[in-house]
Amino acid sequence: MEYLVATDSVHTTAAACDYLDPRLDPDDTVVVVTVPRPTTRDADDALNVANARLLGKATVETDRLDPDDDPVGPLLAAVDDRTPDIVVVGPHAGTREAGPALGGTTRRLVESADVPVVVVPLSF
């Protein structure tokens, strides 16, 4: 099985790892992608969290996608290129200030992706 994790924060990556950990088999692949933006503080750290947390549980690949005016385009292109079985995202940007509602990027991924999208809860 292949999972694609779209993240821009260590909190989102940690929540995705918590979700994936009991579901992974050694033959699975987890592709973790981020779209660095000026407002994203820890995109590289978010990728490192996945490597540290999932090491030995599945094959882990990470990728920094080219920034765009809107991160949804590169993320949907990654979904089309990789054709994962499941996309895993957080509900919003991974900050306490974001509130409980789905963020715009997550909402649009849920609406537009051709594969199931799992939205994992964040805890701080």
Phi, psi and omega per residue, in radians:
M1 nan 2.548 3.081
E2 -2.087 2.302 3.090
Y3 -1.979 2.493 3.012
L4 -2.062 2.118 3.114
V5 -1.825 2.113 3.067
A6 -1.781 2.110 -3.021
T7 -2.532 2.674 2.971
D8 -2.419 0.274 3.103
S9 -2.628 2.713 3.092
V10 -1.143 -0.546 3.134
H11 -1.152 -0.750 3.110
T12 -1.143 -0.760 3.131
T13 -1.095 -0.751 3.124
A14 -1.075 -0.740 3.122
A15 -1.143 -0.687 3.096
A16 -1.124 -0.714 3.106
C17 -1.120 -0.713 3.082
D18 -1.043 -0.702 3.119
Y19 -1.196 -0.780 -3.034
L20 -1.323 -0.631 -2.990
D21 -0.797 -0.935 -3.109
P22 -1.306 -0.159 -3.077
R23 -1.716 -0.245 -2.995
L24 -1.425 2.512 2.942
D25 -1.978 2.711 -3.137
P26 -1.013 -0.414 3.134
D27 -1.441 -0.134 -3.122
D28 -1.320 2.788 3.052
T29 -2.170 2.346 3.050
V30 -2.041 2.041 3.095
V31 -1.800 2.083 -3.112
V32 -1.915 2.113 -3.104
V33 -2.147 2.618 3.040
T34 -2.417 2.627 3.056
V35 -2.004 1.681 -3.114
P36 -1.065 2.298 3.099
R37 -2.301 2.806 -3.137
P38 -1.009 -0.491 -3.132
T39 -1.505 -0.088 -3.129
T40 -1.607 2.009 -3.082
R41 -1.454 -0.640 -2.915
D42 -2.234 0.729 -3.130
A43 -1.049 -0.772 3.129
D44 -1.151 -0.720 3.090
D45 -1.087 -0.629 3.125
A46 -1.064 -0.684 3.105
L47 -1.207 -0.686 3.136
N48 -1.117 -0.625 3.123
V49 -1.039 -0.751 -3.137
A50 -1.082 -0.782 3.114
N51 -1.049 -0.772 -3.111
A52 -1.190 -0.751 -3.034
R53 -1.358 -0.517 -3.028
L54 -1.890 0.065 -3.136
L55 -0.953 2.211 3.107
G56 1.455 -0.138 -3.136
K57 -1.676 -0.435 3.135
A58 -2.912 2.981 3.000
T59 -1.322 2.253 -3.127
V60 -2.053 2.213 3.058
E61 -2.108 2.490 3.100
T62 -2.201 2.639 -3.123
D63 -2.675 2.344 2.982
R64 -1.656 2.010 -3.138
L65 -1.423 2.666 3.125
D66 -1.117 2.284 3.119
P67 -1.085 2.604 3.101
D68 -2.365 2.998 3.059
D69 -1.062 -0.479 -3.086
D70 -2.389 2.159 -3.075
P71 -1.194 -0.274 -3.092
V72 -1.106 -0.704 -3.129
G73 -1.011 -0.955 3.105
P74 -1.087 -0.606 3.129
L75 -1.185 -0.765 3.098
L76 -1.152 -0.598 3.066
A77 -1.120 -0.689 3.091
A78 -1.126 -0.682 3.086
V79 -1.106 -0.773 3.122
D80 -1.125 -0.710 -3.121
D81 -1.194 -0.738 -3.029
R82 -1.578 -0.433 -3.036
T83 0.791 1.035 3.128
P84 -1.205 2.823 3.064
D85 -1.311 -0.609 -3.094
I86 -2.534 2.457 2.989
V87 -1.816 2.365 3.132
V88 -2.069 2.223 -3.136
V89 -2.422 2.861 2.973
G90 -1.577 2.944 -3.093
P91 -1.256 -0.403 -3.101
H92 -2.842 -2.867 -2.982
A93 -1.124 -0.050 3.091
G94 1.461 0.420 3.089
T95 -2.052 2.622 3.129
R96 -1.057 -0.566 -3.077
E97 -1.254 -0.222 -3.022
A98 -1.208 -0.411 3.138
G99 1.431 -3.113 -3.017
P100 -1.474 -0.299 -3.067
A101 -1.290 2.718 3.053
L102 -1.149 2.417 3.054
G103 -1.316 2.903 -3.083
G104 -1.077 -0.726 -3.139
T105 -1.121 -0.824 3.140
T106 -1.092 -0.798 -3.133
R107 -1.008 -0.787 -3.122
R108 -1.220 -0.578 3.050
L109 -1.136 -0.779 3.117
V110 -1.037 -0.730 -3.102
E111 -1.288 -0.500 -2.945
S112 -1.896 -0.427 -3.063
A113 -1.199 2.542 3.127
D114 -1.587 0.108 3.109
V115 -2.223 2.835 3.118
P116 -1.044 2.464 3.091
V117 -2.074 2.132 3.096
V118 -1.760 2.210 3.089
V119 -1.783 2.021 -3.080
V120 -1.635 2.472 3.106
P121 -1.275 2.598 3.106
L122 -1.784 2.546 3.010
S123 -2.284 2.534 -3.097
F124 -2.089 nan nan
